[in-house]
Amino acid sequence: MESLAAKQLITKIQQSILTGGVQGEEVVEGLKTLRPYAIQAQNPTLTRVIRMAYEHIEEFGGFGIALPEDEEEEDGDPGIEGLDEQANSLYYLVSLMLNAANPRNKEEILHYRNALKAYWDENA
């Protein structure tokens, strides 16, 4: 996202994930606040992924979507030390949002969209 306010909000969400994990209320509220910025940026995929992410956390009490496989293979042990798998995956998704126009990031965001939809279809 191009908006400075959106980027600051993304940084705040990342900090909330680092300090409180996925289940923190600040994470869900931050994502809800971020969604209008994606709407304003006219990015329907990102808008949907943000909504699906916070609804997923609210419905299932966590973020049960794994990191994309290519990230795991490239980095060996991906993520930030001290964060569980769910928090690392959500942190990575939120990081992608900082530059959602990047082709690789778009691809990864689509991965999350598909994974969130599949998880919902299997578990709801």
C-alpha angles and dihedrals in degrees: 000000000000100000114104090215090054091049091050090050091050089052089050091051090050090052090050090053091050094051103032107019125226100313096060113122089226090065095054093043090047091053091048089051091047096053096077089057089058089048090050090049088054092235106142095179093054091043090054095045092052091051092045091049096054093041089050091053092047095046101041102027094238145029107276096180117112125222112268109276095239090058091054093048096047097047101035097212102026128199141032119319112249095028121106121235094266094051092046091052094048091045089053092049092051090047090056089058092065088074104017092159092065108107094229091048091049089054092050092047088053088052090055092047091053093044093049091050093048092048091051092048091051099042109030 
